[in-house]
Amino acid sequence: MRLFVILCLALAACTTAGGQAPRVAGPNGLPLAVVDARELIVLTAEAPETLISRAEGLGYTLRAVHPLPELDDTLVSLRIPDGRSIPEAIAEIEAAVPGVTAGANHVYRLQATDGGGGRDYAAAMIGWPPDGCRARASVGMIDAAITPGHPALRAGRIVQRAFTDGGTAPATSHGALVADLLIGEDRLRDTTLLSAAVVDPGLDGGGASGVVAILRAVDWLSAEGADVVNISLAGPYNKLLDRALGQAASQGMTFVAAVGNAGPRRPPQYPAAFPFALAVTAVDRDGAIYRNAIRGPHVDIAAPGVDILAAPGGRLTVSSGTSLAAPFVTATVASDPALARLAPARLRAELARRARDLGEAGRDDIFGAGLLRVGAAC
């Protein structure tokens, strides 16, 4: 299995000027945030020249072309002609060029908030050893940038590549926090973290990314040979994410996604709700569900995610969110060669077998199979 992608995401708003993102109507009529209301992004498995030629003949303007060789696709960005909506543009391009997948460049946002009064309970709660575990698989993350001053980056334990036009996030950013939970003191050791920076500091206060950056990041991590990848972004259903991540899954990638922080009454978010993804929710030290966690039949397993103590860049922080639960799952998979070799369905079943039941007896829509437990292999 070449790549595990752990994703934890939630819908956000963004603009290139740092204000509120433009909105377009979603399938249910509710407004969804997009990076640019005049942008259409298209995936094609064929040479892009035919797509570009036909699109230009219909009045579209080429903005960018991004080869995704590991995903066996090319990503093309087009400017939509005036007077046409995104749904109209999707239908027009897919009819003009059979086999392509067109969609909006939806916005995805980081899923953590500052907390207070936390204690370092998480490791003991899931059975993580006090001195950490050796990584048995290559680890990556798709998140905010980690600044050059981060100790692990200076020590050569992080290799980073940016997929945005903006600068890097501050050292106390979400990216630094997730990196600390993955490879910080007493976490995973004997590994180099591959960091794909997709969060643009110029979008939505620095907490958001678009589909284009995420797809390019997945392609890069696949080329770099990442085995376990943690992603802390999420949002609405997107046909291009479905196609590209589905293609990656068919090539041996397993996706694990945080269910998101939009609230218990909100519909499932993606990629957690994709059938090929493992969906992770968050609980506190007492095993109670995180109040903002999304619920539903897609929820697979729970991990600590409330008042989580970490020290990104040497500074202690306490934060909460479903995205903070994902690194514990990532580390558990990466530290256990038996888990790292499993296909998604078997991985889901094995984690469920080890889990400690929470809430109602058996699997439920709040906790999934129950609380994550680290196996003896670590």
FIDRENSE-784003 format. One record per residue (C-alpha): residue number from 1; x, y, z; residue in one letter. Coordinates in nm, 2 decimals. Example, Ala and Ser with C-alpha at 12.3 -4.5 7.8 and 13.67 -1.06 7.14 Angstrom:
2
  num       X       Y       Z  residuo
    1    1.23   -0.45    0.78        A
    2    1.37   -0.11    0.71        S
***
This chain:
378
  num       X       Y       Z  residuo
    1    0.00    0.00    0.00        M
    2    0.16    0.32   -0.11        R
    3   -0.02    0.59    0.07        L
    4   -0.25    0.65    0.37        F
    5   -0.41    0.99    0.37        V
    6   -0.56    1.10    0.70        I
    7   -0.80    1.38    0.65        L
    8   -0.98    1.60    0.89        C
    9   -1.17    1.88    0.73        L
   10   -1.45    2.14    0.76        A
   11   -1.61    2.40    0.53        L
   12   -1.47    2.75    0.54        A
   13   -1.49    3.08    0.37        A
   14   -1.21    3.26    0.20        C
   15   -1.11    3.53   -0.05        T
   16   -0.78    3.64   -0.20        T
   17   -0.81    3.96    0.01        A
   18   -0.86    3.78    0.34        G
   19   -1.24    3.86    0.36        G
   20   -1.54    3.65    0.32        Q
   21   -1.53    3.41    0.02        A
   22   -1.78    3.43   -0.26        P
   23   -2.07    3.18   -0.24        R
   24   -2.23    2.95   -0.50        V
   25   -2.55    2.74   -0.46        A
   26   -2.49    2.38   -0.35        G
   27   -2.69    2.08   -0.45        P
   28   -2.94    2.14   -0.17        N
   29   -2.97    2.51   -0.24        G
   30   -2.74    2.61    0.05        L
   31   -2.46    2.85   -0.03        P
   32   -2.11    2.70   -0.05        L
   33   -1.78    2.90   -0.03        A
   34   -1.55    2.89   -0.33        V
   35   -1.20    3.04   -0.39        V
   36   -1.32    3.22   -0.70        D
   37   -1.68    3.24   -0.83        A
   38   -1.54    3.28   -1.19        R
   39   -1.31    2.97   -1.17        E
   40   -1.39    2.62   -1.30        L
   41   -1.15    2.34   -1.24        I
   42   -1.14    2.03   -1.45        V
   43   -0.97    1.68   -1.43        L
   44   -0.89    1.50   -1.75        T
   45   -0.71    1.17   -1.80        A
   46   -0.63    1.25   -2.16        E
   47   -0.39    1.51   -2.29        A
   48   -0.54    1.85   -2.19        P
   49   -0.51    2.01   -2.53        E
   50   -0.85    1.89   -2.65        T
   51   -1.02    2.02   -2.33        L
   52   -0.84    2.35   -2.35        I
   53   -0.93    2.40   -2.72        S
   54   -1.29    2.32   -2.68        R
   55   -1.32    2.53   -2.37        A
   56   -1.16    2.83   -2.54        E
   57   -1.40    2.78   -2.83        G
   58   -1.69    2.82   -2.58        L
   59   -1.54    3.15   -2.44        G
   60   -1.35    3.01   -2.14        Y
   61   -1.00    3.14   -2.06        T
   62   -0.71    2.91   -1.96        L
   63   -0.57    3.00   -1.61        R
   64   -0.34    2.72   -1.52        A
   65   -0.25    2.36   -1.60        V
   66   -0.13    2.12   -1.32        H
   67   -0.01    1.77   -1.43        P
   68   -0.09    1.51   -1.16        L
   69    0.11    1.21   -1.29        P
   70    0.07    1.00   -0.97        E
   71   -0.31    1.03   -1.00        L
   72   -0.31    0.97   -1.38        D
   73   -0.48    1.30   -1.44        D
   74   -0.42    1.66   -1.54        T
   75   -0.59    1.95   -1.35        L
   76   -0.69    2.24   -1.56        V
   77   -0.82    2.58   -1.42        S
   78   -1.05    2.79   -1.65        L
   79   -1.21    3.13   -1.61        R
   80   -1.58    3.11   -1.67        I
   81   -1.73    3.35   -1.93        P
   82   -1.95    3.63   -1.79        D
   83   -2.31    3.54   -1.77        G
   84   -2.26    3.18   -1.68        R
   85   -2.29    3.02   -1.33        S
   86   -2.06    2.75   -1.20        I
   87   -2.34    2.48   -1.23        P
   88   -2.40    2.59   -1.59        E
   89   -2.03    2.58   -1.67        A
   90   -1.99    2.23   -1.52        I
   91   -2.27    2.10   -1.74        A
   92   -2.14    2.27   -2.05        E
   93   -1.78    2.15   -2.02        I
   94   -1.87    1.80   -1.92        E
   95   -2.10    1.78   -2.23        A
   96   -1.84    1.93   -2.46        A
   97   -1.56    1.70   -2.35        V
   98   -1.68    1.35   -2.24        P
   99   -1.48    1.18   -1.97        G
  100   -1.37    1.50   -1.79        V
  101   -1.48    1.59   -1.44        T
  102   -1.56    1.96   -1.38        A
  103   -1.64    2.14   -1.06        G
  104   -1.60    2.44   -0.83        A
  105   -1.28    2.52   -0.64        N
  106   -1.45    2.48   -0.30        H
  107   -1.30    2.61    0.02        V
  108   -1.18    2.39    0.30        Y
  109   -1.09    2.51    0.65        R
  110   -0.87    2.39    0.94        L
  111   -1.05    2.23    1.23        Q
  112   -0.90    2.33    1.56        A
  113   -0.97    2.61    1.81        T
  114   -0.78    2.74    2.11        D
  115   -0.87    2.59    2.44        G
  116   -0.79    2.62    2.80        G
  117   -0.71    2.42    3.11        G
  118   -0.61    2.11    2.92        G
  119   -0.40    1.82    3.06        R
  120   -0.18    1.58    2.88        D
  121   -0.43    1.29    2.91        Y
  122   -0.44    1.17    2.55        A
  123   -0.15    0.93    2.53        A
  124   -0.26    0.74    2.84        A
  125   -0.62    0.73    2.73        M
  126   -0.54    0.54    2.41        I
  127   -0.25    0.33    2.54        G
  128    0.03    0.53    2.37        W
  129    0.37    0.45    2.54        P
  130    0.52    0.73    2.75        P
  131    0.84    0.73    2.54        D
  132    0.66    0.72    2.20        G
  133    0.67    0.47    1.92        C
  134    0.90    0.40    1.63        R
  135    0.75    0.49    1.29        A
  136    0.72    0.18    1.07        R
  137    0.58    0.38    0.77        A
  138    0.66    0.71    0.60        S
  139    0.45    0.99    0.74        V
  140    0.31    1.30    0.56        G
  141    0.06    1.58    0.63        M
  142   -0.14    1.82    0.42        I
  143   -0.20    2.13    0.64        D
  144   -0.08    2.48    0.70        A
  145    0.29    2.56    0.65        A
  146    0.54    2.50    0.92        I
  147    0.78    2.79    0.95        T
  148    1.16    2.74    0.89        P
  149    1.22    2.81    1.26        G
  150    1.04    2.50    1.38        H
  151    1.29    2.28    1.57        P
  152    1.20    1.97    1.38        A
  153    1.24    2.15    1.04        L
  154    1.58    2.28    1.14        R
  155    1.69    1.93    1.25        A
  156    1.59    1.79    0.91        G
  157    1.30    1.59    1.04        R
  158    1.05    1.77    0.82        I
  159    1.07    1.81    0.44        V
  160    0.82    2.07    0.33        Q
  161    0.68    2.19    0.00        R
  162    0.42    2.47   -0.05        A
  163    0.13    2.45   -0.29        F
  164    0.00    2.81   -0.25        T
  165    0.11    3.15   -0.37        D
  166    0.11    3.29   -0.02        G
  167    0.38    3.29    0.25        G
  168    0.42    3.06    0.55        T
  169    0.20    3.05    0.86        A
  170    0.34    3.15    1.20        P
  171    0.53    2.89    1.41        A
  172    0.22    2.84    1.63        T
  173    0.00    2.77    1.34        S
  174   -0.22    2.46    1.30        H
  175    0.05    2.30    1.09        G
  176    0.31    2.33    1.36        A
  177    0.05    2.19    1.61        L
  178   -0.03    1.88    1.40        V
  179    0.34    1.82    1.33        A
  180    0.41    1.82    1.70        D
  181    0.13    1.57    1.77        L
  182    0.28    1.35    1.50        L
  183    0.66    1.37    1.55        I
  184    0.71    1.58    1.87        G
  185    0.86    1.46    2.19        E
  186    0.73    1.11    2.29        D
  187    0.53    1.08    1.97        R
  188    0.66    0.91    1.65        L
  189    1.03    0.87    1.62        R
  190    1.28    0.76    1.35        D
  191    1.09    0.93    1.07        T
  192    1.10    1.23    0.84        T
  193    0.77    1.41    0.81        L
  194    0.66    1.51    0.46        L
  195    0.47    1.84    0.50        S
  196    0.25    1.96    0.21        A
  197    0.15    2.32    0.28        A
  198   -0.19    2.40    0.12        V
  199   -0.33    2.66    0.35        V
  200   -0.29    3.01    0.20        D
  201   -0.23    3.28    0.47        P
  202   -0.41    3.53    0.24        G
  203   -0.73    3.33    0.24        L
  204   -0.99    3.35    0.52        D
  205   -0.74    3.47    0.78        G
  206   -0.49    3.20    0.69        G
  207   -0.71    2.90    0.77        G
  208   -0.84    2.78    0.43        A
  209   -0.74    2.60    0.12        S
  210   -0.89    2.52   -0.22        G
  211   -0.93    2.19   -0.41        V
  212   -0.64    2.26   -0.65        V
  213   -0.38    2.28   -0.37        A
  214   -0.51    1.97   -0.20        I
  215   -0.50    1.76   -0.53        L
  216   -0.15    1.88   -0.61        R
  217   -0.04    1.80   -0.25        A
  218   -0.17    1.44   -0.27        V
  219    0.01    1.39   -0.60        D
  220    0.34    1.51   -0.46        W
  221    0.31    1.30   -0.14        L
  222    0.24    1.00   -0.36        S
  223    0.55    1.07   -0.56        A
  224    0.75    1.11   -0.24        E
  225    0.64    0.77   -0.12        G
  226    0.44    0.88    0.18        A
  227    0.26    0.59    0.36        D
  228    0.05    0.77    0.62        V
  229   -0.06    1.13    0.55        V
  230   -0.26    1.36    0.79        N
  231   -0.48    1.62    0.64        I
  232   -0.66    1.89    0.85        S
  233   -0.90    2.04    0.61        L
  234   -1.26    1.96    0.49        A
  235   -1.57    2.08    0.32        G
  236   -1.86    2.00    0.09        P
  237   -1.88    1.72   -0.16        Y
  238   -1.66    1.79   -0.46        N
  239   -1.66    1.58   -0.78        K
  240   -1.29    1.64   -0.84        L
  241   -1.19    1.53   -0.49        L
  242   -1.41    1.23   -0.53        D
  243   -1.25    1.13   -0.86        R
  244   -0.89    1.20   -0.76        A
  245   -0.90    1.05   -0.42        L
  246   -1.10    0.76   -0.55        G
  247   -0.83    0.70   -0.81        Q
  248   -0.56    0.72   -0.54        A
  249   -0.76    0.47   -0.33        A
  250   -0.77    0.23   -0.62        S
  251   -0.39    0.25   -0.64        Q
  252   -0.36    0.15   -0.27        G
  253   -0.41    0.47   -0.08        M
  254   -0.63    0.47    0.23        T
  255   -0.79    0.80    0.34        F
  256   -0.87    0.87    0.71        V
  257   -1.07    1.19    0.76        A
  258   -1.18    1.39    1.06        A
  259   -1.56    1.42    1.06        V
  260   -1.54    1.80    1.10        G
  261   -1.65    2.06    1.36        N
  262   -1.97    2.20    1.19        A
  263   -2.19    2.07    1.46        G
  264   -2.40    1.76    1.54        P
  265   -2.70    1.86    1.33        R
  266   -2.50    1.94    1.01        R
  267   -2.48    1.69    0.72        P
  268   -2.17    1.48    0.67        P
  269   -1.86    1.65    0.53        Q
  270   -1.61    1.52    0.28        Y
  271   -1.38    1.34    0.24        P
  272   -1.48    1.18    0.57        A
  273   -1.81    1.08    0.41        A
  274   -1.65    0.91    0.11        F
  275   -1.70    0.53    0.12        P
  276   -1.33    0.48    0.09        F
  277   -1.24    0.70    0.39        A
  278   -1.20    0.63    0.76        L
  279   -1.39    0.90    0.95        A
  280   -1.25    1.01    1.29        V
  281   -1.44    1.20    1.56        T
  282   -1.31    1.36    1.88        A
  283   -1.38    1.30    2.25        V
  284   -1.26    1.46    2.58        D
  285   -1.07    1.30    2.87        R
  286   -1.39    1.14    3.00        D
  287   -1.49    0.99    2.67        G
  288   -1.76    1.25    2.61        A
  289   -1.81    1.36    2.25        I
  290   -1.67    1.69    2.13        Y
  291   -1.97    1.92    2.12        R
  292   -1.91    2.05    1.77        N
  293   -1.84    1.71    1.61        A
  294   -2.05    1.60    1.31        I
  295   -2.24    1.28    1.36        R
  296   -2.37    1.02    1.13        G
  297   -2.35    0.66    1.00        P
  298   -2.01    0.74    0.83        H
  299   -1.84    0.79    1.17        V
  300   -1.58    0.51    1.22        D
  301   -1.38    0.57    1.54        I
  302   -1.31    0.83    1.81        A
  303   -0.98    0.97    1.94        A
  304   -0.88    1.24    2.19        P
  305   -0.95    1.58    2.05        G
  306   -1.06    1.81    2.33        V
  307   -0.81    2.03    2.53        D
  308   -0.52    1.86    2.36        I
  309   -0.18    1.97    2.50        L
  310    0.11    2.02    2.25        A
  311    0.43    2.22    2.22        A
  312    0.47    2.34    1.86        P
  313    0.80    2.52    1.83        G
  314    0.85    2.47    2.21        G
  315    0.55    2.67    2.31        R
  316    0.28    2.49    2.51        L
  317   -0.07    2.52    2.36        T
  318   -0.41    2.37    2.44        V
  319   -0.65    2.32    2.15        S
  320   -0.97    2.13    2.05        S
  321   -1.12    1.99    1.73        G
  322   -1.17    1.68    1.53        T
  323   -0.86    1.76    1.33        S
  324   -0.66    1.70    1.65        L
  325   -0.80    1.35    1.69        A
  326   -0.66    1.25    1.35        A
  327   -0.29    1.27    1.43        P
  328   -0.34    1.00    1.70        F
  329   -0.50    0.77    1.44        V
  330   -0.22    0.86    1.19        T
  331    0.05    0.78    1.45        A
  332   -0.12    0.45    1.55        T
  333   -0.13    0.33    1.19        V
  334    0.22    0.45    1.12        A
  335    0.36    0.27    1.42        S
  336    0.20   -0.06    1.36        D
  337    0.31   -0.26    1.05        P
  338    0.00   -0.48    1.07        A
  339   -0.22   -0.18    1.03        L
  340   -0.01    0.00    0.76        A
  341   -0.05   -0.30    0.53        R
  342   -0.43   -0.32    0.55        L
  343   -0.68   -0.20    0.28        A
  344   -0.94    0.05    0.40        P
  345   -1.21   -0.20    0.48        A
  346   -0.98   -0.43    0.68        R
  347   -0.81   -0.13    0.85        L
  348   -1.16   -0.01    0.96        R
  349   -1.25   -0.35    1.09        A
  350   -0.92   -0.40    1.28        E
  351   -0.94   -0.06    1.45        L
  352   -1.30   -0.14    1.55        A
  353   -1.19   -0.47    1.69        R
  354   -0.93   -0.30    1.92        R
  355   -1.16    0.00    2.01        A
  356   -1.32    0.05    2.35        R
  357   -1.69    0.09    2.32        D
  358   -1.84    0.43    2.40        L
  359   -2.20    0.54    2.43        G
  360   -2.46    0.29    2.32        E
  361   -2.35   -0.07    2.31        A
  362   -2.19   -0.15    1.97        G
  363   -2.13    0.09    1.68        R
  364   -2.33    0.42    1.68        D
  365   -2.35    0.74    1.48        D
  366   -2.17    0.95    1.76        I
  367   -1.86    0.75    1.84        F
  368   -1.85    0.50    1.56        G
  369   -1.68    0.18    1.69        A
  370   -1.55    0.36    2.00        G
  371   -1.22    0.49    2.14        L
  372   -0.90    0.43    1.95        L
  373   -0.66    0.19    2.12        R
  374   -0.29    0.14    2.03        V
  375   -0.19   -0.22    1.96        G
  376    0.09   -0.41    2.12        A
  377    0.31   -0.38    1.81        A
  378    0.43   -0.03    1.91        C
***
